[in-house]
Amino acid sequence: DEVRRLADTLNLMLERLESAALRQRRFVSDASHELKTPLATMRPMIEVAESDPDFSDWPGLLTDLKREDERIESLVADLLTLARFDEGAVAGVQEDVDLDQVLGRVAERTAHLVPDMTVEVLGIEPARVRGDAPALERLFWNLSLNAARYGTTRIELSCRALPNGVAEVRVSDDGPGIAPSDRERVFERFVRLDEARGRHEGGTGLGLAVARAIARSHGGDVRVGESSAGALFEVELPLAR
């Protein structure tokens, strides 16, 4: 019996090591693949300007290079965040966070980003959780940014405290929605349901993966809810005692 317990323990340890190695290889592979795209875009821009003695559109070139640089910066930040959570990192500074105030700021930022869409904060109830305020704001910003990308005219955010000691936040849009078969797949890294628009419109394919990682590090989760039209994301976080 003792030998069996020792063997079981060693097997579990080997499984954990193998899983960690697989995550590391996937991280390196994903990072190299995704970073290659903006870098490959920047090089021809520079080469064209360098080879053309009459080239004069330097402001346009700098704008394009800055945009690609921002994509790289965003991608690296998301990859580092996910790497931390892969290593078992938990939420950082613990403090009381009022979700209704966080959603108000997120809604304001989203309205400035997409002035042609209606961003509404509906049914907001006071809900306080314990956690890392900047990380939680990033969670809801990622969901709102996703809604802004795929919504048509409207984005809605709501928040309520449930009797079971959980805060529920809902972010919805009136876009094409998410098929039931894709509702878990969208949280995988570098998954873009609309390949034609995601990469070129600034999406890294990591926003929803980061959102779920943040929620789970706070003892909660994110899932795709049932919606008659558009996409609906539901976040559950434990209420502060």
WOTA-V36215 format. One record per pair of residues at least 4 apart in sequence whose C-alpha atoms are under 7 Angstrom apart, sorted by the first residue. I is the first residue (numbers start at 1). GAP is how many residues later the second one is. D is the distance in whole Angstrom. If there is no record, write none. Layout:
i	gap	d
I	GAP	D
I	GAP	D
//
This chain:
i	gap	d
1	4	6
2	4	6
3	4	6
4	4	6
5	4	6
6	4	6
7	4	6
8	4	6
9	4	6
10	4	6
11	4	6
12	4	6
13	4	6
14	4	6
15	4	6
16	4	6
17	4	6
18	4	6
19	4	6
20	4	6
21	4	6
22	4	6
23	4	6
24	4	6
25	4	6
26	4	6
27	4	6
28	4	6
29	4	6
30	4	6
31	4	6
32	4	6
35	4	6
35	37	7
36	4	6
37	4	6
38	4	6
38	30	6
38	34	7
39	4	6
41	4	7
42	4	6
42	23	6
42	26	7
43	4	6
44	4	6
45	4	6
46	4	6
47	4	6
48	4	6
49	6	6
57	4	6
58	4	6
59	4	6
60	4	6
61	4	6
62	4	6
63	4	6
64	4	6
65	4	6
66	4	6
67	4	6
68	4	6
69	4	6
70	4	6
71	4	6
71	131	7
72	4	6
73	4	6
74	4	6
75	4	6
75	129	6
76	4	6
77	4	6
78	4	6
78	128	7
78	132	7
79	4	6
80	4	6
81	4	7
82	4	6
82	128	6
83	4	6
84	4	7
84	5	5
85	4	5
85	5	7
85	128	7
90	127	5
91	40	6
91	41	6
91	126	6
91	127	6
92	40	5
93	38	7
93	39	5
94	36	6
94	37	5
94	38	5
95	35	5
95	36	5
95	37	6
96	32	6
96	33	6
96	34	5
96	35	7
97	31	5
97	32	5
97	33	6
97	34	7
97	36	6
98	4	7
98	28	7
98	29	6
98	30	4
98	31	7
99	4	6
99	28	6
99	29	6
100	4	6
100	24	6
100	25	7
100	26	6
100	27	6
100	59	7
101	4	6
102	4	6
102	35	6
103	4	6
104	4	6
105	4	6
106	4	6
106	34	7
106	35	6
107	4	6
107	12	6
108	4	6
109	4	6
110	4	6
110	34	7
111	4	5
111	8	6
114	34	7
117	36	5
117	37	5
118	35	6
118	36	5
118	37	6
119	35	6
119	36	5
119	37	6
120	35	6
120	36	5
120	37	6
121	35	6
121	36	5
121	37	6
122	34	7
122	35	6
122	36	5
123	35	5
123	36	6
124	34	5
124	35	5
124	36	6
125	34	6
125	35	5
125	36	7
126	34	7
127	33	6
127	34	6
127	40	6
128	111	6
128	112	6
129	109	6
129	110	5
129	111	4
130	110	5
131	87	6
132	4	6
133	4	6
134	4	6
135	4	6
135	79	7
136	4	7
137	4	6
138	4	6
139	4	7
139	72	5
139	75	6
140	4	6
141	4	6
142	4	6
142	65	5
142	66	7
142	69	6
143	4	6
143	28	7
143	65	7
144	4	6
144	27	7
145	4	6
146	4	6
147	4	5
147	8	7
147	25	7
147	26	5
150	25	5
151	4	7
151	22	5
151	23	5
151	24	4
152	22	6
152	23	5
153	21	7
154	19	6
154	20	6
155	17	6
155	18	5
156	15	6
156	16	5
156	17	6
157	13	6
157	14	5
157	15	7
158	11	6
158	12	5
158	13	7
159	9	6
159	10	4
159	11	6
160	7	6
160	8	5
160	9	7
161	5	6
161	6	4
161	7	6
162	4	5
162	5	6
162	6	7
165	73	6
165	74	5
166	70	6
166	71	6
166	72	4
166	73	5
167	69	6
167	70	5
167	71	6
167	72	6
168	66	7
168	67	6
168	68	5
168	69	7
169	65	6
169	66	5
169	67	7
170	62	7
170	63	6
170	64	5
170	65	6
171	61	6
171	62	5
171	63	7
172	58	7
172	59	6
172	60	4
172	61	6
173	57	5
173	58	6
173	59	7
174	55	6
174	56	4
174	57	7
175	55	4
175	56	7
176	54	5
177	52	7
177	53	4
177	54	4
178	4	6
178	5	6
178	53	6
179	4	7
182	4	6
183	41	6
186	5	6
186	22	7
187	21	5
187	22	5
188	21	6
189	16	6
189	17	5
189	20	6
190	14	7
190	15	4
190	16	6
191	14	5
192	6	6
192	13	6
194	4	6
195	4	7
197	4	6
198	4	7
198	5	5
199	4	5
199	5	6
206	4	6
207	4	6
208	4	6
209	4	6
210	4	6
211	4	6
212	4	6
212	9	6
212	10	5
213	4	6
214	4	7
215	4	7
215	5	5
215	6	5
215	7	7
216	4	5
216	5	5
218	19	7
219	18	6
219	19	7
220	16	5
220	17	4
220	18	6
221	14	6
221	15	6
221	16	7
222	11	7
222	12	6
222	13	5
222	14	7
223	10	6
223	11	5
223	12	7
224	8	6
224	9	5
224	10	6
225	7	5
225	8	6
225	9	6
226	6	7
227	4	6
227	5	6
//
